Amino acid sequence: MGAYEQSVAKIVEAIGGKENIVAATHCVTRLRFALKDEGKVNKEALESIDIVKGSFSANGQFQVVIGQGLVDKVYNELVEMTGIGRATKQEIKDAAEAKLNPLQRAIKILADIFIPILPAIVTAGLLMGINNILTGPDIFYEGKSFVEVHKEWADFANMINLIANTAFVFLPGLIGWSAVTKFGGSPLLGIVLGLMLVHPDLLNAWGWGAAKEKGEIPIWNLFGFEVQKVGYQGQVLPVLVAAYVLAKIEQFLRKRIPDAFQLLLVAPIALLITGFLAFIAIGPITFAIGNAITHVFVSIFDNVPAIGGFLYGALYAPLVVTGMHHTFLPVDLQLIANTGGTFLWPILVMSNIAQGSAALAMMFVAKDEKLKGLSFTSAVSAYLGITEPAMFGVNLRFRYPFISAMTGAAIAGMFITLNKVIAPSIGVGGLPGFLSIVPQKWVPFFIGMAIAIIVPFVLTFVFSKFRKEESR
């Protein structure tokens, strides 16, 4: 048996035994269980196990925080010990979704669509950050960029930019694949649908505004009905809705067309109908809705930046606890597509760093050795963008570090918003996050990071003097 046999046996016992598990799966940091009765869980015994960094119930699932990398090994041991089948991801989703209300279900659908494509978006953001450093003025030389002074590097930077941009230019292709898969259709058709919406023959979405002003938007003339020949590069809503329609049409056809004719008829009919609907109705309507959503956020942050930055900074961590933070990734991507940058994502970085700082402070005030070790490792994890171990393992358990982190994130969020810090891409939501910020806004961003590090650390330290819980 594996190295974690004893710990896994204790986990199984603490969650009510093998017979209480309906299904189990895992994500980047957590074991996720669909349990018959969550009332049978012995939370105290569970959280006293060495490898367990915290536990909570959310979205109809009971989740046990283990940590990045280690969770894979623990899950493998769990499967071997309990005999739970590996092909249980859909089972656990179905079991969990049955307990959710419509809002929770909608949030979970968004999470299931965007989490699989997040690595590609983060990678693109990091690479775009490297390009920003090479092409941004006033970083290495006054008034000039690195590539302007060292022209031999220009093509190197251009190639990095092309590689980095790919995930954003063809974002509908990524979303199409993930969304159609989630909605029960063929992933390959989802990819084709997404790429169809960014076909080179269409007017580039980023050139739509200028073409509209000049009155030069190309059109299709469909028997006297004019349809704009416009692409949806970087857009989120058009492909999400079109993916749902495609999956439902495909399912409808598969039930009614004999197997012998499915290859010949299902995909062509589904794509043709969805394609026409996408360009005639879905695209234009959702494009307008996306612009309206962008306008609402931009208006709030333009008119009351201090309040917008403060509230989003304060509330982002509680949004993570509920899972609702997933609803803001599409908004970030929409802001990037429509305005060239998002002011929301930099605040996310402040929140993650603040959670790490509060956990780090707990390392100094805690008397329990396991809590000291957990506080340090989870702080490092949060500084690199993964906050679950810090939040669920340390900060929420004692409450005051969590509140301290929210306070620091709110102040930092307000500061960077007032200084109009924006990110043209989404990168690592921690200390390396500066790579995704426009270089001319690095100074206020670094000051914001300092606030997010110092304020939660000091507040947690001060609060601990009035509490006795830290010795637990």
Disulfide bonds with the S-S distance in Angstrom:
none
